[in-house]
Structures are given as structure tokens and as C-alpha cells.
């Protein structure tokens, strides 16, 4: 893998901090604990991300929170090469990917700050990583699986 992006992803401006709602608080707090929390439907057995009040697959309200394995596969990705907004302008180029989690039905979009743009591939195996977003919350990123 080529060298990672130079600018630090640990510096988070106040305006980028998560503002959890009652529906998604568990996701952000889980990330702060180093856990990828997603919803699981007790009716159809599928998973989903982002948090909702109803299952996006069957429409039922029978949802519970579970800790995902953190493993996944890149479904698609893009390389951000232009961004005039700090702090992103100091981090370019960087990869943002759509990840199919190993848990059936769950897909999410996340940054891959440790993956060099030339190393990103559709179908590559990835794993979740976490970085702080204040004292109790966190962000979920992905990196290449080993």
C-alpha cells in the first residue's frame, strides 16, 4: 500500500462533530467505544445502516441494535481531489467508499483515510476503524483488511 494521506484526520472542527438524535445516538456512541453499531430486524433478519424507525427491507418496527463485525467489501468508491472547505482541503486526495458490510443488508458510506487513492479497488476487503469525535462519540472509517 502506498503512503497514507499526509494531513491528520484526528483534528475535527466543532462544526463537523456529530449531533446525535434519538434514532442514531447508539451508532455514534458505539463508534466512540470502538464498536460498529447497526440495526438488525427481528422479522426479516436483515441489517441496515443508517438508523431508522422501520426496517428498510420489510417495513416492520422490530429493530434491535447489534455490534457488526466491522468487515466489509467496497461496493463503489470515489477519490476526492478538490475540496475548498477546511479541513478537507488539507487532506486531499482521499478516498470515500460505499461499503457492503458482512452483515446482510447493511451498506454505508465512509472515508478510507489510510487507503491511498491508487490502492482503492471495487471488491477490496476492508475493516472498520474508529476515531474520536469528542469525549463519548466517534467516527467510523475503513481501511484495507489484512
C-alpha positions as CSV (number, residue, x, y, z in Angstrom):
1,X,0.0,0.0,0.0
2,X,1.3,3.5,-0.8
3,X,1.8,6.1,1.8
4,X,-1.3,7.4,3.6
5,X,-2.7,10.9,3.2
6,X,-0.4,13.5,4.9
7,X,-2.9,15.6,6.8
8,X,-4.3,14.3,10.1
9,X,-7.9,13.1,10.4
10,X,-7.8,13.4,14.2
11,X,-8.4,17.2,14.1
12,X,-12.2,17.7,13.9
13,X,-13.6,21.2,13.8
14,X,-16.6,21.9,16.1
15,X,-19.0,22.2,13.1
16,X,-18.2,18.7,12.0
17,X,-18.9,17.0,15.3
18,X,-21.9,14.6,15.3
19,X,-25.2,15.8,16.7
20,X,-26.9,12.6,17.7
21,X,-30.6,12.1,17.5
22,X,-32.7,9.6,19.5
23,X,-32.6,7.4,16.4
24,X,-28.9,7.4,15.7
25,X,-27.3,8.0,19.2
26,X,-26.4,4.3,19.6
27,X,-24.3,4.4,16.3
28,X,-22.3,7.5,17.4
29,X,-21.8,6.3,21.0
30,X,-20.8,2.8,19.7
31,X,-18.2,4.3,17.5
32,X,-16.8,6.2,20.5
33,X,-16.4,2.8,22.2
34,X,-14.8,1.3,19.1
35,X,-17.9,-0.6,18.0
36,X,-19.8,-0.5,14.7
37,X,-23.4,-0.5,15.8
38,X,-26.1,-1.2,13.2
39,X,-29.7,-2.2,13.3
40,X,-31.0,-5.8,12.9
41,X,-34.6,-6.7,12.0
42,X,-36.1,-9.5,14.1
43,X,-38.7,-10.1,11.4
44,X,-36.8,-10.4,8.2
45,X,-33.3,-11.0,9.7
46,X,-31.6,-8.3,7.6
47,X,-29.5,-5.4,8.8
48,X,-29.5,-1.7,8.0
49,X,-27.5,1.4,8.3
50,X,-28.4,4.3,8.8
51,X,-30.7,4.1,11.8
52,X,-34.4,4.3,11.1
53,X,-37.6,3.6,13.0
54,X,-38.7,1.0,10.5
55,X,-36.8,-1.8,8.7
56,X,-35.8,-0.6,5.3
57,X,-36.2,-4.1,3.9
58,X,-39.6,-5.3,5.3
59,X,-41.1,-2.1,6.8
60,X,-41.6,-3.6,10.3
61,X,-40.7,-1.9,13.6
62,X,-39.0,-5.0,15.0
63,X,-35.5,-3.5,15.2
64,X,-32.7,-4.1,17.6
65,X,-29.1,-2.7,17.8
66,X,-26.2,-5.2,17.3
67,X,-22.5,-4.8,17.0
68,X,-21.3,-5.5,13.5
69,X,-18.2,-7.5,12.8
70,X,-16.6,-4.4,11.1
71,X,-15.7,-6.4,8.0
72,X,-17.0,-5.4,4.6
73,X,-16.4,-5.1,0.8
74,X,-16.0,-1.9,-1.2
75,X,-19.1,-1.7,-3.4
76,X,-18.0,1.6,-5.0
77,X,-15.6,4.5,-4.3
78,X,-14.6,7.9,-5.4
79,X,-11.4,9.9,-4.9
80,X,-11.9,13.4,-3.6
81,X,-9.3,15.5,-5.4
82,X,-10.8,19.0,-4.9
83,X,-12.3,20.5,-1.8
84,X,-12.1,24.1,-0.7
85,X,-13.5,23.6,2.8
86,X,-11.1,23.2,5.7
87,X,-10.0,20.7,7.0
88,X,-10.8,18.6,3.9
89,X,-8.7,20.9,1.6
90,X,-5.6,19.8,3.6
91,X,-6.5,16.1,3.3
92,X,-6.9,15.7,-0.5
93,X,-6.7,13.4,-2.2
94,X,-8.7,11.0,-0.1
95,X,-11.0,8.0,-0.7
96,X,-14.7,7.8,0.2
97,X,-16.3,4.4,-0.3
98,X,-19.7,2.7,-0.2
99,X,-19.1,-0.4,1.9
100,X,-21.3,-3.5,1.9
101,X,-20.9,-4.8,5.5
102,X,-20.6,-8.5,6.0
103,X,-24.0,-8.3,7.8
104,X,-26.7,-8.9,5.2
105,X,-28.5,-5.8,4.0
106,X,-26.2,-3.1,5.6
107,X,-24.4,-0.7,3.4
108,X,-22.7,2.6,4.5
109,X,-20.6,5.4,3.1
110,X,-17.3,6.1,4.9
111,X,-13.9,7.7,4.4
112,X,-10.9,5.5,3.9
113,X,-8.2,7.9,5.1
114,X,-5.4,5.2,5.3
115,X,-6.0,3.9,1.8
116,X,-4.1,5.7,-0.9
117,X,-6.2,6.6,-4.0
118,X,-4.2,4.3,-6.3
119,X,-4.8,1.3,-3.9
120,X,-8.6,1.6,-3.7
121,X,-10.5,-1.1,-5.6
122,X,-14.1,-2.2,-6.0
123,X,-14.4,-5.6,-4.3
124,X,-11.5,-5.0,-1.9
125,X,-12.0,-6.3,1.6
126,X,-12.0,-3.6,4.4
127,X,-12.4,-3.4,8.1
128,X,-13.8,-0.6,10.3
129,X,-11.5,1.7,12.2
130,X,-12.6,4.4,14.7
131,X,-11.5,7.9,15.6
132,X,-12.8,10.1,18.4
133,X,-15.5,12.8,17.9
134,X,-15.4,14.3,21.3
135,X,-15.4,12.5,24.6
136,X,-18.1,9.9,24.0
137,X,-18.8,9.8,20.3
138,X,-16.7,8.6,17.4
139,X,-16.4,8.4,13.6
140,X,-16.3,5.1,11.6
141,X,-13.7,4.9,8.9
142,X,-12.5,1.9,6.9
143,X,-9.1,0.6,5.9
144,X,-7.8,-2.3,3.9
145,X,-8.3,-5.7,5.6
146,X,-5.2,-7.6,6.3
